[in-house]
C-alpha cells in the first residue's frame, strides 16, 4: 500500500472506502461504523479502518499524483455532510483521486429501485407486450432485480472491478428474467421476460445518471482545493 491508494474493506452487501495517507493512517468518510451519531471526514489508523477485515487496493482512475490526492483528502477533514446516495465514502475517494465523485454501490441501489418500479408499473398496467406473462410470474420477475444486485455486490466484494461486477450482475439478472418468463409463459414468456428486463435496466441506468449529476453538483459546492 502506498500514499494516495484507494483502500476498500468489504462488509458483504456494501464496501467501505478510504484514502491511504502512506503513514499508517487512512482518511475516510466514517464514524457511523464505529457507533458515532454522524459520519465525518476523519483520519483513522489503518487497523481501525480495516476492523479486522481483509483490506484491498482498488485500481480506480487517478487524475492526480499521490501528494495531491492526500491534500485533497485532508482539505475536507471535519466535513459532516454525508449522504448515502450522493456523498458517501466512495464518492469521497473518487473525488480525491479523480475530481469526479461517483459511487457504484449507490448506483446499484438506484438502478435496481428504478428497474423494479418500472417493471411493477408495466406488469400492473397490463401492457400488451407482456401479456404472455402470467400474474404469478410478476413477483419473481421483480425478484430478478434482487438476484442482479446480489451477484454484483458479491462480485465487487470478491475484488472484481466495477465493470466486471456490473457485467456479472447484468448477466444474472437477464438470465433470471428469461428463465422466469420461460417457466411461466413458454418461449413468448421468455422473450417478454428478457424485454422487460432490458427496459427496466435502461430505466435504472437513467436514474443512476441523474444520481451522478446530483453528486457532481454537491461536489461543486464542496469547499476544497481546485479540481486541477
WOURTA-V243590 format. One record per backbone hydrogen bond with DSSP energy under -0.5 kcal/mol. NH is the residue of the N-H (numbers start at 1). CO is the residue of the C=O. Records with the same first field share a line. If there is no record, write none. Layout:
NH: CO / CO
This chain:
4: 20
5: 2
6: 58
7: 5 / 18
8: 56
9: 16
10: 54
11: 14
13: 11
16: 9
18: 7
19: 27
20: 5
21: 25
22: 25
26: 44
27: 19
28: 26 / 42
29: 17
30: 28 / 40
34: 31
35: 32
36: 31
40: 30
41: 79
42: 28 / 40
44: 26
46: 24
48: 45
49: 45
50: 46
51: 47
52: 47
53: 50
56: 8
58: 6
60: 58
63: 97
64: 97
69: 65
70: 66
71: 67
72: 68
73: 69
74: 70
75: 71
76: 73
77: 74
78: 41
79: 76
82: 39
83: 87
87: 83
92: 88
93: 89
94: 90
95: 91
96: 92
97: 93
98: 94
99: 94 / 95
100: 94
101: 99
107: 103
108: 104
109: 105
110: 106
111: 107
112: 108
113: 109
114: 110
115: 111
116: 112
117: 113
118: 114
119: 115
120: 116
121: 117
122: 118
123: 119
124: 120
125: 121
126: 123
127: 122
130: 127
131: 128
133: 130
134: 132
137: 134
138: 135
141: 137
142: 138
143: 139
144: 140
145: 142
146: 142
147: 143
148: 144
149: 145
150: 146
151: 147
152: 148
153: 149
154: 150
155: 151
156: 152
157: 153
158: 154
159: 156
160: 155
165: 161
166: 162
167: 163
168: 164
169: 165
170: 166
171: 167
172: 168
173: 169
174: 170
175: 171
176: 172
177: 173
178: 174
179: 175
180: 176
181: 177
182: 178
183: 179
184: 180
185: 181
186: 182
188: 185
189: 185
190: 186
191: 187
192: 188
193: 189
194: 190
195: 191
196: 192
197: 193
198: 194
199: 195
200: 196
201: 197
202: 198
203: 199
204: 200
205: 201
206: 202
207: 203
208: 204
209: 205
210: 206
211: 207
212: 208
213: 209
214: 210
215: 211
216: 212
217: 213
218: 214
219: 215
220: 216
221: 217
222: 219
